């Protein structure tokens, strides 16, 4: 196998050693074993292993679906140096689909931006203190990273939905997400795994990718994914399937799934005429040149993508691009060279260009009544 030489980022000696932080902290008796006896959860008498058990309408409070492939991800940040000198730091806990797709930002109503306050209110200062050492943002804004991870990934974990609790208290699932992430992280001391194989941070010594993967895989019990930046190792992904719910289920090491790609993205649809950008598509599917572009959810399906705005799914109804709750069968689009395609066409039509606060309908067919040609550009929101 071809050997790729990668060097670990340099020692983080420029940062002061965090007193008492070099060993893993012991959290206050909040273990999965204790959670097993917790009556706050719905009963799951026969827990099944996600991704290795076919989904057949199981209760998704007991069976992680569709995000049944969980990734515990870790950072090694050296430029700037972040975190302890002899430990990696937490990136997040991500629920991927078994085929490599993944959802993101699944429930805006449960998004949170004051994670520190939530943990403090739950009397989890122990967890908050630990995260302040081992869950670090390389821009210096740890609470922003915590909120991002919960909002983007935590809200997509099926067993953390509020209906899965018997005696639910506000934001209990947020605490459970961070508690479980830290619990799994504590069992994966990456710095130690690599050091045992003679792989330590250095500006001079390089290490082969094979040796890095071998050391981490042997410790984990399954293959891992590593990512590099500027020829330096800076991220590790540990993969798991889960038997039962996330809060107290059994995490089983698993090999990586196929290439990750989002199953749902958020996009803007810009309008171009004569190769000039002129406004965008807004929530009802109309062309608008004054104001803010709408954000659409683009969902991967077998033959392409479907689009949905805050008004509802999008389709061509009576030849007109329409988004709304009355659309029962969303149109399946494709994206070709950054342009939206439908039925093999990337050119759409309008009867006139909108002015001021006016809006124009977008037609699938051209002709004398719809003489203006336009293309719709695809941009990540």
C-alpha positions as CSV (number, residue, x, y, z in Angstrom):
1,X,0.0,0.0,0.0
2,X,1.4,3.4,-0.9
3,X,2.7,5.2,2.1
4,X,1.8,8.8,2.7
5,X,3.9,10.7,5.1
6,X,2.2,12.9,7.6
7,X,3.5,14.8,10.5
8,X,1.7,15.5,13.7
9,X,1.3,19.2,14.6
10,X,4.0,20.6,16.8
11,X,4.0,20.5,20.6
12,X,1.6,22.9,22.2
13,X,4.2,24.1,24.7
14,X,3.5,27.7,24.1
15,X,0.3,27.3,26.2
16,X,0.5,27.1,30.0
17,X,-0.2,23.6,31.3
18,X,-3.7,23.6,32.7
19,X,-3.4,22.7,36.4
20,X,-4.9,19.4,37.1
21,X,-6.2,19.0,33.6
22,X,-3.8,16.6,32.1
23,X,-5.7,13.6,33.4
24,X,-9.3,12.9,32.5
25,X,-11.7,14.2,35.0
26,X,-14.1,12.0,36.8
27,X,-17.6,13.3,36.3
28,X,-20.1,13.2,39.2
29,X,-21.5,9.6,39.0
30,X,-23.4,10.4,35.8
31,X,-22.7,7.2,34.1
32,X,-24.7,5.1,31.6
33,X,-25.2,2.5,34.2
34,X,-27.0,5.0,36.3
35,X,-29.1,6.1,33.3
36,X,-30.1,2.5,32.7
37,X,-32.1,2.6,35.9
38,X,-33.6,6.0,35.1
39,X,-37.3,6.0,34.9
40,X,-37.4,9.2,32.8
41,X,-37.1,7.2,29.6
42,X,-39.6,5.1,27.7
43,X,-39.0,1.4,28.1
44,X,-36.9,-0.4,25.5
45,X,-37.2,-4.1,26.3
46,X,-35.3,-5.4,23.3
47,X,-32.7,-2.9,22.1
48,X,-31.4,-3.4,18.6
49,X,-28.1,-2.5,17.0
50,X,-28.4,0.5,14.7
51,X,-27.3,0.0,11.0
52,X,-26.8,-3.7,11.6
53,X,-30.5,-4.2,12.1
54,X,-32.8,-3.3,9.2
55,X,-35.2,-0.5,10.0
56,X,-38.7,-1.9,10.0
57,X,-40.7,0.8,11.7
58,X,-39.1,0.3,15.1
59,X,-39.7,2.9,17.8
60,X,-37.1,5.5,17.1
61,X,-37.0,6.4,20.7
62,X,-35.3,3.1,21.2
63,X,-33.6,2.6,17.9
64,X,-31.4,5.4,16.4
65,X,-32.7,6.1,13.0
66,X,-32.0,7.4,10.4
67,X,-28.8,8.6,12.2
68,X,-27.7,5.2,13.4
69,X,-24.0,5.6,12.6
70,X,-22.5,7.7,15.3
71,X,-19.2,9.5,15.0
72,X,-17.2,10.8,18.0
73,X,-14.8,13.3,16.5
74,X,-11.7,14.8,18.0
75,X,-9.4,17.7,17.2
76,X,-5.6,18.4,17.5
77,X,-5.2,22.1,17.1
78,X,-1.6,23.4,17.1
79,X,-1.9,26.6,15.1
80,X,-3.1,28.2,17.3
81,X,-2.4,25.7,20.1
82,X,-5.7,24.8,21.9
83,X,-6.3,22.4,24.8
84,X,-4.0,20.4,27.0
85,X,-0.5,19.4,25.8
86,X,-1.1,15.7,26.1
87,X,-4.8,15.2,25.0
88,X,-6.9,15.7,22.0
89,X,-10.0,17.8,22.3
90,X,-13.7,17.1,21.4
91,X,-15.2,18.2,18.1
92,X,-18.6,16.6,18.4
93,X,-20.9,13.6,18.3
94,X,-22.6,13.2,14.9
95,X,-25.5,10.9,13.8
96,X,-24.8,9.8,10.2
97,X,-27.1,7.6,8.2
98,X,-25.9,4.1,7.6
99,X,-25.2,4.9,3.9
100,X,-23.0,7.9,4.6
101,X,-25.6,10.6,4.2
102,X,-26.4,12.8,7.1
103,X,-29.0,15.3,8.3
104,X,-28.2,18.6,9.9
105,X,-30.0,21.3,11.9
106,X,-33.1,19.1,12.2
107,X,-35.3,21.0,14.7
108,X,-35.0,24.8,14.9
109,X,-37.5,24.9,17.8
110,X,-35.0,23.0,20.0
111,X,-31.9,25.0,19.0
112,X,-30.0,26.5,22.0
113,X,-27.4,29.1,22.3
114,X,-26.7,29.2,26.1
115,X,-25.3,25.7,26.7
116,X,-23.3,26.9,29.8
117,X,-26.5,28.2,31.4
118,X,-28.4,25.0,30.6
119,X,-25.7,22.8,32.2
120,X,-25.5,25.1,35.2
121,X,-29.3,25.0,35.6
122,X,-29.1,21.2,35.5
123,X,-26.5,21.2,38.3
124,X,-23.8,19.9,36.0
125,X,-21.0,22.2,36.8
126,X,-18.7,19.2,36.6
127,X,-19.6,18.6,33.0
128,X,-19.3,22.3,32.2
129,X,-15.8,22.4,33.8
130,X,-14.7,19.4,31.9
131,X,-15.9,20.8,28.6
132,X,-14.1,24.0,29.3
133,X,-10.8,22.1,29.2
134,X,-11.5,19.3,26.6
135,X,-14.1,20.8,24.3
136,X,-12.3,23.7,22.8
137,X,-12.9,26.1,19.9
138,X,-9.8,27.1,18.0
139,X,-11.2,30.7,17.7
140,X,-11.5,31.0,21.4
141,X,-15.3,30.8,21.6
142,X,-16.1,27.5,23.3
143,X,-19.8,28.2,23.9
144,X,-20.3,29.0,20.2
145,X,-18.8,25.6,19.2
146,X,-21.0,23.8,21.8
147,X,-24.1,25.5,20.5
148,X,-23.2,24.7,16.9
149,X,-22.7,21.0,17.7
150,X,-26.0,20.7,19.5
151,X,-28.0,22.7,16.9
152,X,-26.4,21.0,13.8
153,X,-26.0,17.4,15.1
154,X,-27.7,16.9,18.5
155,X,-31.1,17.9,17.2
156,X,-30.9,15.1,14.6
157,X,-30.6,12.2,17.1
158,X,-33.9,10.4,17.1
159,X,-33.6,9.0,20.7
160,X,-33.1,12.5,22.1
161,X,-36.5,13.8,20.9
162,X,-38.6,15.2,23.7
163,X,-41.3,12.6,23.3
164,X,-38.8,9.9,24.2
165,X,-38.9,11.0,27.9
166,X,-41.5,10.1,30.3
167,X,-41.0,12.9,32.8
168,X,-39.4,15.4,30.4
169,X,-37.9,18.6,31.8
170,X,-37.0,21.5,29.6
171,X,-33.7,20.9,27.7
172,X,-33.0,17.6,29.4
173,X,-32.0,16.1,26.1
174,X,-29.3,18.9,25.6
175,X,-27.7,17.8,28.9
176,X,-27.9,14.2,27.8
177,X,-26.2,14.9,24.5
178,X,-23.2,16.6,26.1
179,X,-23.0,14.1,28.9
180,X,-22.8,11.2,26.4
181,X,-20.3,12.9,24.1
182,X,-17.9,13.5,27.0
183,X,-18.5,9.9,28.3
184,X,-17.5,8.4,25.0
185,X,-14.6,10.8,24.6
186,X,-13.1,9.8,27.9
187,X,-12.9,6.2,26.6
188,X,-10.9,7.3,23.6
189,X,-7.6,8.9,24.7
190,X,-6.1,9.4,21.3
191,X,-2.9,10.9,22.5
192,X,-2.2,7.8,24.6
193,X,-3.2,5.5,21.7
194,X,-0.7,7.2,19.4
195,X,2.1,7.5,22.0
196,X,2.0,3.8,22.7
197,X,2.9,3.3,19.0
198,X,5.7,5.9,19.2
199,X,3.7,8.6,17.4
200,X,4.1,11.9,19.3
201,X,3.9,15.5,18.2
202,X,7.0,16.7,16.4
203,X,8.1,19.4,13.9
204,X,10.8,17.1,12.5
205,X,9.6,13.5,12.6
206,X,7.0,12.3,10.1
207,X,4.8,9.3,10.4
208,X,3.1,7.1,7.8
209,X,-0.7,7.2,7.4
210,X,-0.7,3.4,7.7
211,X,1.0,3.5,11.1
212,X,-1.4,6.2,12.4
213,X,-4.4,4.3,11.2
214,X,-3.1,1.0,12.6
215,X,-2.4,2.4,16.1
216,X,-5.8,4.1,16.3
217,X,-7.8,1.2,14.8
218,X,-6.2,-1.4,17.1
219,X,-7.1,0.7,20.2
220,X,-10.6,1.4,19.0
221,X,-11.4,-2.1,17.7
222,X,-12.5,-0.9,14.3
223,X,-11.1,1.3,11.5
224,X,-11.1,5.0,12.1
225,X,-11.1,8.1,9.8
226,X,-8.3,10.7,10.0
227,X,-8.1,14.1,8.5
228,X,-5.1,16.2,7.8
229,X,-4.4,19.9,7.3
230,X,-1.2,21.2,5.7
231,X,0.2,17.6,5.9
232,X,-0.4,17.5,9.6
233,X,-2.8,15.2,11.4
234,X,-5.5,17.3,13.0
235,X,-8.7,15.3,13.3
236,X,-9.9,11.7,14.2
237,X,-13.3,10.2,13.7
238,X,-14.3,7.2,15.7
239,X,-17.3,5.3,14.4
240,X,-20.0,3.4,16.3
241,X,-23.3,1.7,16.0
242,X,-25.6,1.9,19.0
243,X,-27.7,-0.8,20.6
244,X,-30.7,1.0,22.2
245,X,-31.0,4.7,22.9
246,X,-28.1,7.2,22.9
247,X,-28.5,8.1,26.6
248,X,-27.8,4.6,28.0
249,X,-27.3,2.4,25.0
250,X,-24.3,0.3,24.1
251,X,-21.8,1.9,21.7
252,X,-20.2,-0.7,19.5
253,X,-17.1,0.2,17.4
254,X,-17.9,0.1,13.7
255,X,-15.9,0.6,10.5
256,X,-16.4,3.9,8.6
257,X,-19.5,4.3,6.4
258,X,-19.2,5.3,2.8
259,X,-18.2,8.8,1.9
260,X,-20.1,11.3,4.1
261,X,-22.4,13.7,2.4
262,X,-25.4,15.7,3.7
263,X,-28.8,14.4,3.0
264,X,-30.3,17.8,3.7
265,X,-28.6,21.1,2.9
266,X,-29.7,24.7,3.1
267,X,-29.3,26.6,-0.1
268,X,-30.1,29.9,-1.8
269,X,-31.4,30.0,-5.4
270,X,-30.0,32.9,-7.3
271,X,-31.4,34.0,-10.6
272,X,-29.1,34.8,-13.6
273,X,-30.1,36.5,-16.9
274,X,-27.6,37.2,-19.6
275,X,-24.9,35.8,-17.2
276,X,-25.7,38.5,-14.7
277,X,-27.0,37.8,-11.2
278,X,-30.4,39.5,-10.8
279,X,-32.1,38.6,-7.5
280,X,-33.2,35.2,-6.4
281,X,-36.0,32.8,-5.8
282,X,-38.0,33.5,-2.7
283,X,-40.2,31.3,-0.5
284,X,-43.3,30.9,-2.8
285,X,-41.1,30.1,-5.8
286,X,-41.2,33.5,-7.4
287,X,-38.4,35.7,-8.7
288,X,-37.5,38.7,-6.6
289,X,-34.8,41.4,-7.0
290,X,-35.2,43.4,-3.8
291,X,-34.7,42.0,-0.3
292,X,-33.3,38.8,1.2
293,X,-33.1,35.5,-0.6
294,X,-35.1,32.6,0.8
295,X,-33.4,29.6,2.4
296,X,-34.4,26.3,0.9
297,X,-34.0,22.8,2.3
298,X,-32.4,20.6,-0.4
299,X,-32.9,16.9,0.3
300,X,-31.0,14.2,-1.5
301,X,-33.3,11.5,-3.0
302,X,-32.4,8.6,-5.3
303,X,-32.7,10.6,-8.5
304,X,-31.6,14.0,-7.4
305,X,-32.8,16.6,-4.9
306,X,-36.1,18.0,-3.7
307,X,-36.6,21.6,-2.5
308,X,-38.6,23.0,0.3
309,X,-39.0,26.5,1.5
310,X,-40.7,27.7,4.7
311,X,-43.9,27.7,2.7
312,X,-43.7,24.1,1.8
313,X,-42.3,21.7,-0.9
314,X,-41.6,23.0,-4.4
315,X,-42.8,21.7,-7.8
316,X,-43.9,23.0,-11.2
317,X,-47.7,23.4,-11.0
318,X,-49.4,24.3,-14.2
319,X,-45.9,25.1,-15.6
320,X,-45.2,27.6,-12.8
321,X,-42.5,27.0,-10.1
322,X,-44.6,26.9,-6.9
323,X,-43.6,26.2,-3.3
324,X,-46.3,25.7,-0.7
325,X,-48.3,23.3,1.6
326,X,-50.6,22.3,-1.2
327,X,-47.7,20.6,-3.2
328,X,-48.1,16.9,-2.5
329,X,-45.4,15.6,-4.9
330,X,-42.2,17.6,-4.8
331,X,-40.3,18.0,-8.0
332,X,-37.0,16.2,-8.3
333,X,-34.3,18.5,-9.5
334,X,-30.6,18.0,-10.4
335,X,-27.7,20.3,-10.0
336,X,-25.4,20.6,-13.0
337,X,-22.4,23.0,-12.9
338,X,-23.9,24.9,-10.1
339,X,-27.2,25.4,-11.9
340,X,-30.6,23.9,-11.1
341,X,-31.9,21.4,-13.7
342,X,-35.4,20.0,-14.1
343,X,-36.5,17.6,-16.8
344,X,-33.1,18.0,-18.5
345,X,-33.4,21.8,-18.7
346,X,-31.3,24.4,-16.9
347,X,-33.1,27.3,-18.7
348,X,-36.3,28.6,-17.3
349,X,-38.5,31.5,-18.3
350,X,-40.4,34.6,-17.1
351,X,-42.8,37.0,-18.7
352,X,-41.0,40.0,-17.3
353,X,-38.1,41.0,-14.9
354,X,-39.4,42.1,-11.5
355,X,-38.9,45.7,-10.4
356,X,-38.8,47.1,-6.9
357,X,-41.0,45.0,-4.6
358,X,-42.6,43.2,-7.5
359,X,-42.3,39.5,-8.1
360,X,-42.3,37.4,-11.3
361,X,-43.4,33.9,-11.8
362,X,-40.9,31.3,-13.1
363,X,-42.1,29.1,-15.9
364,X,-40.8,25.8,-17.2
365,X,-41.8,26.6,-20.8
366,X,-40.9,29.6,-22.9
367,X,-42.6,31.3,-25.8
368,X,-44.1,34.7,-26.7
369,X,-45.8,34.9,-23.4
370,X,-42.6,34.2,-21.4
371,X,-39.8,35.6,-23.5
372,X,-37.1,36.1,-20.7
373,X,-34.7,33.3,-20.3
374,X,-33.1,32.7,-16.9
375,X,-31.0,30.2,-15.0
376,X,-31.2,29.4,-11.3
377,X,-27.9,29.2,-9.5
378,X,-27.3,26.9,-6.5
379,X,-25.5,28.3,-3.5
380,X,-25.0,26.9,0.0
381,X,-26.7,29.1,2.6
